[in-house]
Amino acid sequence: MSELQSLQNDLLLILKNSLKNCDLVVTEEQQLQLIRYVLMMHKWNKAYNLTSVRDPQQMVLKHIVDSIVVAPFLDKTQYIDVGTGPGLPGIPLAIMCPDKQFILLDSLGKRVRFMKQVAYELKIDNIQPMQSRVENFIPSVKIDGVLSRAFASLKDMLHWCQHLVDSHGVFLALKGQLPTEELQHLPLEFTLQETVKLDVPGLEGERHIVKIIKKSVG
């Protein structure tokens, strides 16, 4: 068995063990795709510095499991992942939700090149990596939801991303601890829809989804 095959098997085992402790349904094919994505991230990270997490075993927990636990909360069709970096959480969510479309937005060309290579090698056809600063990006399709993971404060996220969706769109901010103080200072034109505490097997610390919508006018 090659060293790469051995590492892939080890990472698959970590993922499978983690999935035992949550309600997600992840097919064998999806599990393999997720791990191949980790292996690509690990390989490219050496030259491109895509993520500060260096250990592929930690990537499985901190990047993959931490992303896919959001999948059950995606009830719309067209999402944009802003400040996606190497494709987090967009690529794991695209693997989990092949019926949904994801625009993956990042300002750095090396990250966009990496995501395009992932789409090509892993045959993920429901992602569209795009290079742009979020405030300059004009989507060519109607966006249902804006995803952000460790992107900015809620106030900044809403300020920079408000043009991406209309009053029917939702903002999903993936946070650690519940950002109570940030929620108290939401811009007036937005309202908190709900907060959801996530259970992420194998990870210390809290995880939350914060759902925000624009207030209806009139």
Secondary structure, DSSP 4 states (H G I P E B T S, - for coil): --HHHHHHHHHHHHHHHHHTTS-----HHHHHHHHHHHHHHHHHHHHH---S---HHHHIIIIIIHHHTTGGG--SSEEEEET-TTTTTHHHHHHH-TTSEEEEEES-HHHHHHHHHHHHHTT--SEEEEES-GGG---SS---EEEEESSS-HHHHHHHHGGG--TT-EEEEEESS--HHHHHT--TTEEEEEEEEE--TT--S-EEEEEEEEPPP-
